[in-house]
Amino acid sequence: VDLRVFRHTGFTISVLTLGIGYGAFFAGVVVVPQWLQTSLGYSATQAGTVAALHAYAAFITAPLVARLMDRGVDPRLLVSIGMGWMGVTALLRASWTSGGDFWSYGIPMMLQGVGVSLMAIPLTTMSLTSVRPEETASAAGLQSFVRTIAMAMATSLSLTVWSNAQSTAHSEIVERLQSGSAEVSLADAGLSIDQVRRVIAALVEKEAVTLAVDHVFLLAAVMLFISSALIHLAPKPRSPGSH
């Protein structure tokens, strides 16, 4: 692998943007299924279906993105729109609550797929057309390496942020909780004191985990909006084969 390919500004910016974009995208892929299963009682199949809905939209829109590039649309514009779109869908998910249904979670995930196509295809093309023909193999290898590392780091960081945000949200909820009336109502329903406390503790934990998920998506949105602007630091790409 020839690290000298990083001397090409277009390649460096494209790969950096790709890494940030995939990291922000993969954070949701990691967190959502775990949240749906552990907090909302979804089965593994149901949680996996929600998380995978983006793939359907990406599959449908990928040929359209390729066609736009063939017609000479600036890849930087496509990437910027795509990452901005993903940022908007992340903001939609940053307002999730524990009371949503399958489609209230699934539709934002599906909409994200449109942005994934607009991000991934042009960035891949930009990075490989920014280097000399003899450097293409090194560029492709480094691009794949950065993408893999970004997803691995996103897994670790998103779970860490999620865990820390859960602890913070749990503490804040407990501080503001006025459980007296709730305890009386639950006790009137025939629950013992210990059962009442377990019910309230479970509700607090459920809401804390949900708020932590929202926090992860809010950070992801910030990263995606930054990347949407970052790609414009790259020079206008050359047409494939023109070096």
N, C-alpha and C positions, 0 to 999 in steps of 0.2 A: 504494500500500500504506500503510495507516494503522497506524503503529507503536503507537498508543495502545491497541491491543487487548491489549498486554502488561500493562495495568493490571488485567486480569482474572486473578486468581490461578489459577483453574482452567485457563485457557488457557496461561499461562506454565509451570505445572508439567507440564501434559500435553505441551506441545511439547518441554520440556527432557527429560522422560522418554522421549519418542519418539526424540529425537535420540541419547540415550545408548544406547537399546535397539537402534536400527537400526545405530548404529556398531559395537556389540559383535557384533551378528548378521552384519554385512557383513564384519567382519574374517575370520571363518571362510570366507565365500564367496570371499574373495580368496586366502587362504593355502592352503586345502586342495587345490584343483586343481593349483596350482604344485608343492606338495610331492609329490603323488601322481605327477605326470609327471616331475619332475626327479630325484627320489630313489628312487621305488619302481617306475618303469618303466611306469606306467599310460599308456594311450593318451589322447588328448584326449577321446575319446568316453567312455571309462570314467571318467576323472576328472570330467568334466562331469556324468555320471550320478550319481556319489556326491554331488557338491555340490548337485545339483538335487532330491535325494530329499525334502528338507524341503517342497518345493512340493506334493508329493502329499498329505502329511499336512495341510498348511495348507488345501488345496482341500477335503478331506473334512470338516475340523472347522469351517471358516468358517460354514456354515449353522447349526451347533449354537451357536456363539458368538452369532450374530445372534438366534437364538431365545431364548437366555438373557437377552439384553439386553431383548428385547421383553417378557419376563416380569418385568422389574423388578429383575433382579440388579444390584447396585451395580457399575458399570464399573470402579471402583477395585479391587475385589476380583478381578475377572477379570484386570485388568492385573497386579496383584501376583502372582497365581498363575501367569500366563503367563510373566512375567519370571523368577520363581523357578524355574519349570520349565526355561526356557532356560538359567538358571545351572547347574542340575543337569546338563543335557546337555553344557554346556561343560566341567564337571568330568569327565564321562565321557570326553570327547575329550582332556582334559589328561593322561590316562594312556595315550594311544595309544603303541604301539611300532611299529617298522618291520617286525615279523613278523606283522602282522594280515592278514586277508583282506578281500575286497570288502565283506562284510556287517558285519564288525567295525567298519569305517569308516562304512558306509552306514546302519546302524540308528540310531546316535546322531544322524546328520544328519536322518534321517526323523523321529525323535522330537522334534527341535527344531521341526519344522513345527507341532506342536500349540501350542507356546508362541507362535509367531509370530502365529497367528490370535488367540490370547487377548490378545496385546499390541496388535497393529495396529488391529483393528476398534474396540475400546472407546476407545483413545486418540484415534483420529480423531474418533469421535463426541463424546467429552468436550471436545476442543479447540473444536469448532464449536458446541456447545451452551453453552459458557461465555461466549460473546460475544453482543452484541445482534444482532438480525436484519440490520440495515444494515451490520454489521461482518463478516458471514460471508465475503464475498468476500476481504477483506483477511486474515482469519484463515486461510482455505484457502490463499491464496498464500504466507503466511509459514510455514505448516505444511509445505507442499511444499518451500519453500526450505530450511528447517532440515533436513528429511529428506535432501535432496540433498547439502547441505553435510556432514552427518554421515557419509554414505556415502563422500564424497570424502576427508574427513579420516581416516576409518577405513582407507581404502585406503593412504594415505600412512603413517599411524602404525603400522598393523599390519605393513607391509613393513619399516619402520625397526626396530621392536621385534624382528621376526623375524630380520633381518640381524644386529642387535647380539647377540641371544641365541645365534645360531649361532656367532659369534666366541667368546663366553664359554664356551659348551658345548664347542667344539672345543679351547680351551685347557685346560679342566678334564679332558677325556678324555685328552689327550696327557700331562698331568702325572701322571695315575694309571695310564697304560697300561704294562703289563709285557709287552712284545712279544717277549721272548726265546723263550719256548716256542712262541708262534704262528709266529715266523719259522722255527724249526726244523721244525715240522710242515709248513708250506707248502713249505719247501725240500725236505723228504723226499718231497713230492708231485710233485717235479720242476720246481718253479718256480725261476727265477733270483733272485738277490738283488734286482735291480731290480723284477722282477715281484712279489716278496713285498712290497716296500715300497709299490708301487702298490696292491696289494690291501688292505693295512692302512690306507693313507691313504684309500682309497675307503670302507672300513668306518667309519672315524672320522668322515669327512664325513657319511655317511648317518645315523649316530646323532646327530651334532651337530644336523643339520637337523631330525630328529625331535624331539629335546628342545626345540628352539626353537619348534616348532609347539605342543608341550605348554605352553610358557611363554605363548604368545599366548592360548591358550584359558583358562589360569588367570587371566590378567588380564581376559579377557572375562567370566569367571564373576563376578569381584569387581564389575565394573561392573554386571552384570545384577542381582546381589543388592542392590546399593545402589539401583538404580532401582526394584526391587521394593518397597523401603521408601519411596522418595521420593514415589511417586504418592499416598501417603496424606496428604501435605501439601496436596493439592488439596481444596477443599470438595466436599461431596456434589453430584454433577451434577444439574442440573435435567432434567426430561423434555424431549425435543425439542419445540420450539414454545412452551414456557412461559418467558416473559421478563417 
